[in-house]
Amino acid sequence: MTDDPRATFGRMLTAMVTPFRLDGQLDLDAAQRLASYLVDDGRNDGLVISGTTGESPTTSDEEKDRLLRAVLEAVGDRARVVAGVGTYDTAHSRHLAQLAEKAGAHGLLVVAPYYSKPPQAGLIRHFSTVADATELPVMLYDIPGRTGVPIETETLTRLAEHPRITAVKDAKGDLFGTQQLLARTDLAVYSGDDTANLPLLAIGATGMVSVIAQVTGVRCAELIGAVDAGDLAAARRLNTGLLPAVRGIMTRAPGAIMAKAALELLGLIPNRTVRSPLVDATDDQIQVLRADLATAATIDTAVAAEGVRR
């Protein structure tokens, strides 16, 4: 991967799961081991902690703080650690942003407020309030399929004028809107949808915030590098190789469930426990996932590959 002056958050980021013990409590030792694996072996130069894949709706403020501090201790000297602080409550999001800054986070991920479906003026006020609360750079998260409301291109263009709003995690599925945004602003666009990594990189995205990169970080980094080099044929081959992993982790159940299942299958976390209302992957789902990952041939270590074959 080449340098990108817009890459305040890095270029290859994983939306990291939050490991739990079998009793449902945080497993900070497992979190530190996973973070170290992703950075040292998975070629991640950034991690997103307490995003949706990290089950942020079901972790407390105190747990988010402990998790962030543990990951910073493990990898904060060699990767950008971005804290997910977005909620559907502006005051609460502002509070979480300040806690993350105090803990030492390198940046903030702020999702559009979900369920309440605020108007675009409400989105501008919400994001601006959170961005004003700290000195940290902010990555907006545009995922209307989950939040119920898109961040319109005109709204993103206005928000780009804020000195600390520097990036957007794009999971909207509007390639034309993204192209307009890239033409009008200096916002760094990150693919936030593993089904669209190559299309977004091809039109100028800086990088990705990936779920499948829990186990395919090296290949995802190679995909970014191929696009940087202008080698479209290589990028297509890499993307095709990743498709079974995308299918296995992102299309049969929520990504948090299947990402944990993949990590357990590969011996990278002790178990696949998720918190209600999510439910653990079933044994039948695990068997299909094992086949998907073996077909993908994208696992990043020989040890992990051996785990898939078992």
N, C-alpha and C positions, 0 to 999 in steps of 0.2 A: 504494500500500500504506500502511495506517495503522500506527502504532506498536503493538507487542505487547510488554508487559512481560516476557514469557517468552523473547523472542527474543535470548538471549545470543549466539547464533551468527549472527544475521541472520535473514532470512526467505526470500530467494531465493538458493539456493546451487546451484552446479554441482559434480558429482563429476567433476573435471577429468581428462582424459586426460594421460598422460605422453608428450610427443613424443620420438621417437627419430630419430637420423639413419639413413640407409640402412644403415650398418654396425652398427646396433643400439645405439649409444651414446646417452647422454642428449643431447638438444638443448635446452640451457638457454635459449638465445636464443629459440627457438620457444616454449618454455614461458612465458617472460616476455611475449612478444607475445600469446600466447593469453590469459593471465591478464588482461592489460590490456584486451584486446577484451571479455572476458566482463564485466569490471567497468564499463568506460567506455561500452561500446556495448550490452552484453547485460543491463544493469540488475541484475547480481548484487551483493548486498551481502555475500556470503560465498563462499568456495571451499573445497572439500575436496580436499586433495592426498594422493596415495598411498593412495587407497581402492582397491577392486577394479577400478573403471574405470580407475584410474591404474596398473594392473598391479603392484600392490604385492607379490604373491607372487614376482615375478621381478626386483625391484630390490633392490639391496643396502642395508644400513643407511647406508653412506656416500653412495650415490646418493640415498636418501630425504632425507638431511640437505642435500645440495647443492641438490636440487630445492626443498625447503622454503625455504631461504635465498634462492634466486633469486626465487621467487614473492613472498615477503615484501618483497624489495627492490623488486619491480615494483609491487605493489598493497597492501602491508601498511598503508599510511597511509590507505586508503580502503575497505577491505573486511576482513572477518574471515577469517583464513586458518586452516583447521582441518587438523590433521595426522592422517592415518590411522596408527594405531600398533598396531592389534590383530593378534595372531597366535594360533596354538594353543598357545603357550608363555607362561605367565604371566610368568616372569622376563624373557623377551625383550621382551614387550609393555611391561613396566615400564621396561626399558632404553630402548626407543624413545620412550616418553613423556618420559623425562628428557632425551633428546637433543632432542626437539621443543621442550620448554620452554626449553632452553638456546639453541636457534636463534631463539626469539622467537615461536613459534606462539601463536595466540590461543585455541586450544581443541584438544581431542583427539576423534577418532572411534575407538571401540573396538568391534570386531565380536566377536560370540560366538565362542569357540574352535571351530574347525572340525575335522572328521574324528573327533576323539576322543570327541565327544558326551558331555561331562561332565554329571553330574546337576545339578539346580538349585542345590544347595549349592555345587557347584564353580563355577558361574557367579557366584554371589554373592561367593565368595572371590576369583575372578579379577578381576572388575570392581572390587571394593573395593580390591584390592592396587594395581591400576593407578591408580585415582583417588587413592589415598593417596600416590602417588609424586611428585606435582607439586601446584602450586597452580592448575592450569588447569581450566576447566570441561570436563566430559566428556559427550559424546553417545554413548550406546550404539547399537549397530547390530544390529537383530533381523531376520535373514534366514534362517530355517530351511531354505529351499530350497537354500541353498548351504552352510550350516554343519552341517546335520543335526540341529540342536537348537534349539527355540524358547526364547526368554526368556519364561517364563510370566508372565501378568498379576500373579500374587501375587509373583513374584520381582521384577518391575519395581517393584511397589509398595514392596517392602522396600528396593530399591536407591535409590528416590527419596528415602529418608531421609538418604542420604549428601550432605553439603553441596556437593560438587563434581559430583555426577551430576545434571545439570539437563535432559537432553533424551534423546530416543530417535529414531533413524532407523528408521521403521516400514516393513518390507517383509514382514510376516508374513501379510497377507491376512486378518486377524481383526478385522473392524470392530466386532463386539460387545466383544471384549477391549479394543480401543483406546478405545471409549466408556467402559468401566469404568475404565480407567487415567486418562482425562481427568477423570472424576468424582471419583476418589479422591486424585489427586496434583496437584502443580503442575508436573510434567514437561512440557516443550515437546515436542510430537510433530511430527516432520517426515516428510512422505511420502518414502519411499525406494523407491517403485515408481511409475514414470511411468504405468502403467496405472490407478493408483488416486489420482492427484493430486486430482481434483475430489471424489471421495467422502470422502477424508481431510480435505480443507480444509472440506468442508461440515459435518463433525461436530466441528470445532474444532481441527484441526491448525494449528500456527503458521506452517508454510511447507513447503518441499520441498528435498530434496537430489536434484537431477535429473540424468539422463544426457542426455536430449534437449535440455536447456537449453544444451548446447554451441552449438547453432545456433538455439534458440527462446527464449532467455532473456527477451526483451521480452514475448513472448506469455505466457510462464509468469508473469511478474510481473503482467501485466494480469489473468490468471486469479485470482491471489491478491487483487488489488485489487477485482475484481468480487465475490468472495465477501465481502470485508471490507464492501463497500457494500450487501450483501444483495441484489444484482442477480443472481438465479439464472438468469434468461434469458440475460443476457450471459455469465455463467460457462459455461453450457451451450454457447453458440455458440463461445466460445473453446476449450473442451475438444474440441468436435467438430472444429474446425479443426486441432487438434494431433494428432488420432488417426492420420493417415497418417504423421506423423513418428515417433510411438510405434511404429507397425507397422514402419516401415523400419529403425529403429535398435535396437529392443528385441526383435523377435520372430523374426528370421531367422538371427541369429548372436549370439554374446555381445556385449553392449553396447559393450565396449571396442573390439572389431573394427569395428563399424559406426559408432560415434561418430567414430573416427579417419577412417574412409572418408568420412563426411559432412563433416568438417572439411577434409580434403584436397580434396574435390570443390568446396568453397566457397572454397578458396584461403586458409584460415585456419591451416593447418599445411602444411609442405612435402611430407609423404608420409604414408602410412597404415601405416607399419611397426609391427608388434607383435612381442613376444618369444614364443618357443616356451615352452609348448605351444600358444599361440594361433597362428593363421595369418592372413595378410593377407586382406582381402576380395578376392574374385575380380572380374574385369571384368564378369561376368554379374551379380554382386551389386550392383556399382556402378550398372549400368544400371537395375536395379529400384529401388535407393535414390534415384537421380536422379528417377525418376517419383514416388516417394512424397513426396519433399521438394517437388517442384513442385506436387503435388496439395494438400499441406498448406498452401501459401501462408503459411508461418510464418517464413520466413527473415528475419533481423533487419536486413540491410543490402542496399541496391541492388546493391552489388558482389557480395555473396554470392549474391543471386538471379540475377545474370548468370552466376555460376559454375554454378548448377544448370542453366541453359538450354544451356550449352555441351555 
